[in-house]
Amino acid sequence: MATDKTSKLDLLITQLDLTEHIEQFKSFFSRHSSLYIEGDQELHFRYIKALDKVEFKAPPKVADFYNIKGHLKKRGVLNFEQIFEIVKVVRYFRYFKNRELDGIIGEWMSKFEVHEKFHDVEKYFTSDGKFEENLDETLFGLSARIKEHKNNMSSSMKRMMSSSKLAGYLVDTQIHYVNDEECLLVRGGFNHVLKGAVVGRSSGGFFYVSPDSILKSKEQIRYIEQEREAIFYTYAKEFSSTLSEIQPFIAYIDKEFTKFDNYQARVLFARSKNLQLVKSKNDSKIILNSFTHPALQKPKPVDVDFSKNILMITGVNAGGKTMLLKSILSAAFMAKYIIPMSLNENKSHIGTFKAVLSIIDDPQNVKNDISTFAGRMQEFSKIFEYKSALVGIDEIELGTDSDEAAALFKVILDDLVKRGQKVVVTTHHKRLAALMADRDDVELMAAIYDEEQRVPTYEFMQGIIGKSYAFETASRYGISNTLVNEAKSVYGDNSEKLSLLIERGSQLERELKQKHNQVDDKLSELRLKELDLKEQKEALFKEIENQKNELKNSYALAIDEAKTAARAGDTKAIHRAMNKANEKLPKDKKEIVPNDYVFQVGDFIKYRNNKGSIISIKDKKEALIEVGGMRLRVKTKDLKPTKNIYVKPQTNIKVNVEKKAGLKCDLHGMRAEEAEETLDKFLSDALLNGWDEVIVYHGIGTGKLSYAVKNFLTAHPKVKKFEDAPQHFGGFGAKIVTL
C-alpha cells in the first residue's frame, strides 16, 4: 500500500515538472525521509520558521536507525560503523544544545539529556569515526608492532632495489601494490637473483613479484590484525550490550533527529535558492502572487485568484495554459508538504486539500490498447473516489467531439464540485466555457495574445473567454501563409463570427450577472440602513420620552417644594425651600468656550444673561464691556463670544422710570423681617442689572439686625461671599457683598 502511494506521488511530481526541484530538495536531508512530516503541521511550521531565524551548520549524513534498533532489540552485535551513526546524532544535538538558543528551538534542545552509559561508548570514537586505540594499552602495543613490521618491509624493499645484482632486471624503482601486496616490477629471468611469488603481469609483459624476504613480516602483520579484530569485536559486544540497555534513549534521539532533519532540510534549501517557506491554510482558497514554477528558466511570475470552485483557462495555443495549471497544482502540492517555493508569501494564500490530482498526459498508447477519450474516462472515474481534492485537467476535450463533450463535462464538473472538489481546467471548448460561464462558482481566465506581434504574451486576464488563435499559431510555427489562408476560407467567416459571438455573449452574460449581484448588494445595504435608521429613530423617541418624564418629575418636585415653602409663611423658610426647588430643577448646560479663543475689541459678547460688546482689553485677561448702557470691567474668562448683533441702547429718548436699586442698600431702623424683604428685593434688582458687588448698611446697634443680615446673606444662593466693609465705608456696620 505504501509503495502504491509512493508511486502515485512520484507520478504527480513528474506530471507537474517538479522532479528536479524535489531531487534538489531531498539532497539537503541528512538521511532518506518521506516528503510529508507526520503530526501537527501547524506546530511543525512554527518550528521551521523559528529554525529559519537561527544560523547553524548542516547535520552530518546519517544512516537510518531501523536495522540498528532491530539488532539491539534482538541483543545482536553492532559494528563500529553502526555505533558511530548513533554517536554522530548525539554529538550534533549536543552542538545545538551548547548554543543555548532562545525560543521554542532552545526549549526543544534543552530536553536532550545524554544517558550516562552512552558516554562510556562515545569516548572511544574520534570525530571522523575511527576507534581511539590510545585508550587501550594492548591495542596501542599491537599498532606499534604493525608499524614496526611495515617499516622493516619498506627497508627490505629499498635494499633490494639498490642491489647491483637486481638492477639489470628492475623496470623501475617504485614499490607497486597489486592485490594489496607490495611488489617490484621486473623483467623475465629475475628468478636467478630474486626469490618471490609472481602476483601479476603488466601490459608490457613484465612481472609483478612479491619478494619472499617480506613474506614473514606480512604473516606477522596478519596475526597481529587478527588479534586486533578479536579485541575490536570484544569492544563491539560490550558497546552493543550497553546500547541495548538504553534503547528508549536511542529510539528518542532517532525520532527527534528525523523531525529535525525535516526542518533543517527545508530551511537550508530555502536559503540556498532564496525561496519562501509557506504552509497551506485551513480553507480551499488559492491566491498566488508572483509565483514562479521551478522548472522554468526565465518564467513570468503568475498572479491568479482561484477562490471559486472551478477555474477555466482558455485562449491561445502555446500561450502557457498548461503551465498555469501546473503552477496552481504545484503551489498547492508544495504548500501541503511545506516545500520551499518562489512567490510573494505576504500576498499569497494557499488552501489545504486532502489530495492533489492531475489528468494531464494522453493515455493513448499501444501498451494500454485504449483510445484517448476512453483513457480519459478511466482517469475521471478514479477522481470520483476522492473528496476535498484539488483536480487539474489539461485539455479536457481531448479525444472526442466538442459539442457532446461540452454537455458531458459540464455534468461531470457539476458532480465533482458537489463532492467538494476544486477543479482547474484548460480547454478550447468555447461551448463548454459558455455553459459554465454563468455560474457564480466558476472563474474564467484567458491567455492574452499580442495580435500586433502575433505572439502569445504568457500573461492571463480573469473574467473572459479567450480565443485559440490556431491560424496565427500555425503561421508562427512555419506553416505557409497559403495553407493558413486556405484553412481560414474552409473554416469560413460564419464560424469565426459564431466563435466571437459565443465569447462576447458569455462575457456580456457574466457582466450582466455581476451587475445584478451589485444591485442586489446595494438593495440589501439600503434595507440594512433603513432598519438601522428606524432603530435609531425609535431609540431617540424613547430617550425623549424618558427625558420628558424626568422633567415632569423634576418640575413636580420643584412645585411641591415651592408650595411647601409658601405654606410655611416664614420668609427664611420660603427662601430655603426655593433654594431646594432650584437645586432639583434640571441644570442648564453651560456653553463651553474654547480656552484658546482670543477676544478682540469690538467683538460681540454675552456676559451672564446680557449681551454687549468689548470696548477695550487689558492683558487678554480683563476687558471693559458695554452692557445695557453700562460699562463694566470683567474677566475675559467670564465672557462668551456671540454672533448675535448687539444693538447699542439709544439715549435720545427720555423715559421716567422708577429707580429700583443702586449699588448700596441702607437698612438702618428696620426690623429684621422688614430688612430681609428689602435686602432680598435689592439683591434681585442688583442681579438683574448685572452688578457683581454691592454694599449693605445695617449699623451696629444691638446686633440683631447685623445677625439677621448675616444669616440671610449666608442662605442666599446667588451670594458668593460677603465681608465687613472698610472703615471709610462703614466698618462693622456694613457688608461688602459679592454676587
C-alpha positions, 0 to 999 in steps of 0.5 A: 500500500505504501509503495502504491502511494509512493508511486502515485506521488512520484507520478504527480511530481513528474506530471507537474515538472517538479522532479528536479526541484524535489531531487534538489530538495531531498539532497539537503536531508541528512538521511532518506525521509518521506516528503510529508512530516507526520503530526501537527503541521501547524506546530511543525511550521512554527518550528521551521520558521523559528529554525529559519531565524537561527544560523547553524551548520548542516547535520552530518549524513546519517544512516537510518536507525531501523536495522540498528534498533532491530539488532539491539532489540534482538541483543545482536552485535553492532559494528563500529560503523553502526555505533558511530551513526548513533554517536554522530546524532548525539554529538550534533544535538549536543552542538545545538544544545551548547548554543543555548538558543532562545525560543521554542528551538532552545526549549526543544534542545534543552530536553536532550539529556545524554544517558550516562552509559552512552558516554562510556561508548562515545569516548572511544570514537574520534570525530571522523569515526575511527576507534581511539586505540590510545585508550587501550594499552594492548591495542596501542602495543599491537599498532606499534608492532604493525608499524614496526613490521611495515617499516622493516618491509619498506627497508627490505624493499629499498635494499633490494632495489639498490642491489647491483645484482637486481638492477639489470632486471628492475623496470623501475624503482617504485614499490607497486601494490597489486592485490594489496601486496607490495611488489617490484616490477621486473623483467623475465629471468629475475628468478636467478637473483630474486626469490618471490611469488609472481602476483601479476603481469603488466601490459608490457609483459613484465612481472609483478613479484612479491619478494619472499624476504617480506613474506614473514613480516606480512604473516606477522602483520596478519596475526597481529590484525587478527588479534586486533579484530578479536579485541575490536569485536570484544569492544563491539559486544560490550558497546552493543550490550550497553546500547541495548540497555538504553534503547528508549534513549536511542529510539528518542534521539532517532525520532527527534533527529528525523523531525529535525532533519525535516526542518533543517532540510527545508530551511537550508534549501530555502536559503540556498535558492532564496525561496519562501517557506509557506504552509497551506491554510485551513480553507480551499482558497488559492491566491498566488502572487508572483509565483514562479514554477521551478522548472522554468528558466526565465518564467513570468511570475503568475498572479491568479485568484482561484477562490471559486470552485472551478477555474477555466483557462482558455485562449491561445495555443502555446500561450502557457495554459498548461503551465498555469495549471501546473503552477496552481497544482504545484503551489498547492502540492508544495504548500501541503508538504511545506516545500520551499517555493518562489512567490510573494508569501505576504500576498499569497494564500494557499488552501489545504486539500486532502489530495492533489490530482492531475489528468494531464498526459494522453493515455493513448498508447499501444501498451494500454490498447485504449483510445484517448477519450476512453483513457480519459474516462478511466482517469475521471472515474478514479477522481470520483473516489476522492473528496476535498481534492484539488483536480487539474485537467489539461485539455479536457476535450481531448479525444472526442467531439466538442459539442457532446463533450461540452454537455458531458463535462459540464455534468461531470464538473457539476458532480465533482464540485458537489463532492467538494472538489476544486477543479482547474481546467484548460480547454478550447471548448468555447461551448463548454466555457459558455455553459459554465460561464454563468455560474457564480462558482466558476472563474474564467481566465484567458491567455492574452495574445499580442495580435500586433506581434502575433505572439502569445504574451504568457500573461492571463486576464480573469473574467473572459473567454479567450480565443485559440488563435490556431491560424496565427499559431500555425503561421508562427510555427512555419506553416505557409501563409497559403495553407493558413489562408486556405484553412481560414476560407474552409473554416469560413467567416460564419464560424469565426463570427459564431466563435466571437459571438459565443465569447462576447455573449458569455462575457456580456452574460457574466457582466450582466450577472455581476451587475445584478449581484451589485444591485442586489448588494446595494438593495440589501445595504439600503434595507440594512440602513433603513432598519438601522435608521428606524432603530435609531429613530425609535431609540431617540423617541424613547430617550425623549420620552424618558427625558420628558418624564424626568422633567415632569418629575423634576418640575413636580418636585420643584412645585411641591417644594415651592408650595411647601415653602409658601405654606410655611409663611416664614420668609427664611423658610420660603427662601430655603425651600426655593433654594431646594426647588432650584437645586432639583430643577434640571441644570442648564448646560453651560456653553463651553468656550474654547480656552484658546479663543482670543477676544478682540475689541469690538467683538460681540459678547454675552456676559451672564444673561446680557449681551454687549460688546468689548470696548477695550482689553487689558492683558487678554485677561480683563476687558471693559464691556458695554452692557445695557448702557453700562460699562463694566470691567470683567474677566475675559474668562467670564465672557462668551463670544456671540454672533448675535448683533448687539444693538447699542441702547439709544439715549435720545429718548427720555423715559421716567422710570422708577429707580429700583436699586443702586449699588448700596442698600441702607437698612438702618431702623428696620426690623429684621423681617422688614430688612430681609424683604428689602435686602432680598428685593435689592439683591434681585434688582442688583442681579438683574442689572448685572452688578457683581458687588454691592454694599449693605448698611445695617449699623451696629446697634444691638446686633440683631439686625447685623445677625439677621443680615448675616444669616440671610446673606449666608442662605442666599444662593446667588451670594458668593461671599460677603465681608465687613466693609472698610472703615471709610465705608462703614466698618462693622456696620456694613457688608461688602457683598459679592454676587 
